[in-house]
Amino acid sequence: MKLIVKLLFGLVILGLLGLTGYAYLGDLSPEQRQIEQPVVLDGQ
């Protein structure tokens, strides 16, 4: 039973380290582009 808990704990730690590394080193920035859309306003 202790072996299973140790393995599970180790997998959780490795998963967290992998997620942290991907967040810092992965390209997670969104694509930016300019959008222009005309607006018609009801005037007097």
Distance bins in CASP14 RR format, pairs under 12 A and 6 or more apart:
PFRMAT RR
TARGET T0000
AUTHOR 0000-0000-0000
RMODE 2
METHOD distances of the structure
MODEL  1
1 7 0 0 0 0 0 1 0 0 0 0 0
1 8 0 0 0 0 0 1 0 0 0 0 0
2 8 0 0 0 0 0 1 0 0 0 0 0
2 9 0 0 0 0 0 1 0 0 0 0 0
3 9 0 0 0 0 0 1 0 0 0 0 0
3 10 0 0 0 0 0 1 0 0 0 0 0
4 10 0 0 0 0 0 1 0 0 0 0 0
4 11 0 0 0 0 0 1 0 0 0 0 0
5 11 0 0 0 0 0 1 0 0 0 0 0
5 12 0 0 0 0 0 1 0 0 0 0 0
6 12 0 0 0 0 0 1 0 0 0 0 0
6 13 0 0 0 0 0 1 0 0 0 0 0
7 13 0 0 0 0 0 1 0 0 0 0 0
7 14 0 0 0 0 0 1 0 0 0 0 0
8 14 0 0 0 0 0 1 0 0 0 0 0
8 15 0 0 0 0 0 1 0 0 0 0 0
9 15 0 0 0 0 0 1 0 0 0 0 0
9 16 0 0 0 0 0 1 0 0 0 0 0
10 16 0 0 0 0 1 0 0 0 0 0 0
10 17 0 0 0 0 1 0 0 0 0 0 0
11 17 0 0 0 0 0 1 0 0 0 0 0
11 18 0 0 0 0 0 1 0 0 0 0 0
12 18 0 0 0 0 0 1 0 0 0 0 0
12 19 0 0 0 0 0 1 0 0 0 0 0
13 19 0 0 0 0 0 1 0 0 0 0 0
13 20 0 0 0 0 0 1 0 0 0 0 0
14 20 0 0 0 0 0 1 0 0 0 0 0
14 21 0 0 0 0 0 1 0 0 0 0 0
15 21 0 0 0 0 1 0 0 0 0 0 0
15 22 0 0 0 0 1 0 0 0 0 0 0
15 23 0 0 0 0 0 1 0 0 0 0 0
16 22 0 0 0 0 0 1 0 0 0 0 0
16 23 0 0 0 0 0 1 0 0 0 0 0
17 23 0 0 0 0 0 1 0 0 0 0 0
17 24 0 0 0 0 0 1 0 0 0 0 0
17 25 0 0 0 0 0 1 0 0 0 0 0
18 24 0 0 0 0 1 0 0 0 0 0 0
18 25 0 0 0 0 1 0 0 0 0 0 0
18 26 0 0 0 0 0 1 0 0 0 0 0
19 25 0 0 0 0 0 1 0 0 0 0 0
19 26 0 0 0 0 0 1 0 0 0 0 0
19 28 0 0 0 0 0 1 0 0 0 0 0
20 26 0 0 0 0 0 1 0 0 0 0 0
21 28 0 0 0 0 0 1 0 0 0 0 0
22 28 0 0 0 0 1 0 0 0 0 0 0
23 29 0 0 0 0 0 1 0 0 0 0 0
END
